[in-house]
Amino acid sequence: MTSTSASGLARFNALEESTARAELHEACASTAWARHLLAARPFATPEDLYAASDAATARLSAEDLAEAMAGHPPIGRPKPGDPTSSREQAGMAGAGEDLKAEMLELNLAYQEKFGHVFLICATGRTGEQMRDAALERIGNSPEQEREIVRTELGKINRIRLNRLVEQDA
């Protein structure tokens, strides 16, 4: 554990509950997920925090999962003024207009089929990789897709929690 993550974790552990809840909400919009992590504080190591996140994500109900997904903008359309979604979706930033238009169509078709945003851990992925994943996943059943979404959400939560504990005190 680096000294930055140790001091960042200590900072997070020491936060008042309302402030910690707000920070967790920035990582994941699920109230149940945040409640689980708040109840598990203090964390001895970042790995303990990530394990608690994984456990909380695994236990999310369909409604909790929907609440978490509602906090994510569509791929190719990061929230204006939100550096997190812009950073995570950087692979689409340099995409050509054709790819952006195709991704918009895929997002709409996916949302129509599944009733929620296409969720993928976009960090480190190119626009083409995200498009290919959407093309592949649109053929899934709702049950298959719900478990893929849960896995992708877990990856996103870990990345965001890592960033949270890397913040120095």
TAGI-V916209 format. One record per residue. RES is the residue in one letter. PHI is phi in whole degrees, -180 to 180 (999 if undefined). Layout:
res:RES phi:PHI
res:RES phi:PHI
//
This chain:
res:M phi:999
res:T phi:-75
res:S phi:-65
res:T phi:-66
res:S phi:-69
res:A phi:-65
res:S phi:-72
res:G phi:-67
res:L phi:-68
res:A phi:-61
res:R phi:-61
res:F phi:-63
res:N phi:-59
res:A phi:-87
res:L phi:-64
res:E phi:-61
res:E phi:-56
res:S phi:-65
res:T phi:-71
res:A phi:-64
res:R phi:-61
res:A phi:-64
res:E phi:-66
res:L phi:-66
res:H phi:-62
res:E phi:-67
res:A phi:-82
res:C phi:-153
res:A phi:-79
res:S phi:-79
res:T phi:-64
res:A phi:-64
res:W phi:-61
res:A phi:-63
res:R phi:-59
res:H phi:-62
res:L phi:-68
res:L phi:-62
res:A phi:-68
res:A phi:-89
res:R phi:-66
res:P phi:-83
res:F phi:-99
res:A phi:-76
res:T phi:-141
res:P phi:-57
res:E phi:-61
res:D phi:-65
res:L phi:-63
res:Y phi:-64
res:A phi:-65
res:A phi:-64
res:S phi:-63
res:D phi:-59
res:A phi:-65
res:A phi:-65
res:T phi:-64
res:A phi:-64
res:R phi:-93
res:L phi:-63
res:S phi:-73
res:A phi:-59
res:E phi:-67
res:D phi:-65
res:L phi:-64
res:A phi:-62
res:E phi:-64
res:A phi:-64
res:M phi:-66
res:A phi:-63
res:G phi:-84
res:H phi:-112
res:P phi:-76
res:P phi:-61
res:I phi:-61
res:G phi:94
res:R phi:-136
res:P phi:-61
res:K phi:-61
res:P phi:-58
res:G phi:76
res:D phi:-104
res:P phi:-65
res:T phi:-66
res:S phi:-68
res:S phi:-65
res:R phi:-65
res:E phi:-66
res:Q phi:-100
res:A phi:-56
res:G phi:-63
res:M phi:-91
res:A phi:-59
res:G phi:-94
res:A phi:-69
res:G phi:-70
res:E phi:-61
res:D phi:-63
res:L phi:-66
res:K phi:-62
res:A phi:-66
res:E phi:-64
res:M phi:-66
res:L phi:-61
res:E phi:-62
res:L phi:-65
res:N phi:-57
res:L phi:-66
res:A phi:-64
res:Y phi:-63
res:Q phi:-63
res:E phi:-64
res:K phi:-73
res:F phi:-103
res:G phi:82
res:H phi:-154
res:V phi:-63
res:F phi:-71
res:L phi:-108
res:I phi:-146
res:C phi:-73
res:A phi:-81
res:T phi:-57
res:G phi:82
res:R phi:-99
res:T phi:-81
res:G phi:-58
res:E phi:-64
res:Q phi:-64
res:M phi:-68
res:R phi:-61
res:D phi:-62
res:A phi:-65
res:A phi:-64
res:L phi:-61
res:E phi:-69
res:R phi:-76
res:I phi:-64
res:G phi:-84
res:N phi:-72
res:S phi:-78
res:P phi:-57
res:E phi:-67
res:Q phi:-60
res:E phi:-66
res:R phi:-60
res:E phi:-73
res:I phi:-65
res:V phi:-60
res:R phi:-60
res:T phi:-64
res:E phi:-64
res:L phi:-61
res:G phi:-60
res:K phi:-64
res:I phi:-62
res:N phi:-60
res:R phi:-62
res:I phi:-61
res:R phi:-70
res:L phi:-67
res:N phi:-60
res:R phi:-64
res:L phi:-63
res:V phi:-81
res:E phi:-82
res:Q phi:-71
res:D phi:-74
res:A phi:-61
//
